[in-house]
Amino acid sequence: MDMVMKLGTENPVVIFSKTCCGISHAISTLIRGFGANPMVHELDELPNGHEIEKALMALGCNPSVPAVFIGKEFVGGSNEVMSLNIRGKLKPLLMKGNAIWV
């Protein structure tokens, strides 16, 4: 869990993903559409990806990816990110997390 929290605070936006996950790609594209440049950790390409995946599931991510951190805070998975976007709260959160400055 400590590794996940450490990685989750390395950048204003951090996404834990898998290369074969279309939803992860869609979330990354959505966030990039606001002008943010997320750090994406592809779990299936990391030697300790399985351990990170277990830690994400312990945080409540089910499925484990995508898992999104914004402004050093764990936001959640695709449902939470899409809900924020629909309610008009994703952009302000990205601004508050210093991921975008518009």
Secondary structure by P-SEA (a helix, b strand, c coil): caaaaaaaacccbbbbcccccaaaaaaaaaaaaacccccccccccccaaaaaaaaaaaacccccccbbbccccccccaaaaaaaaaaccaaaaaaaaccccc
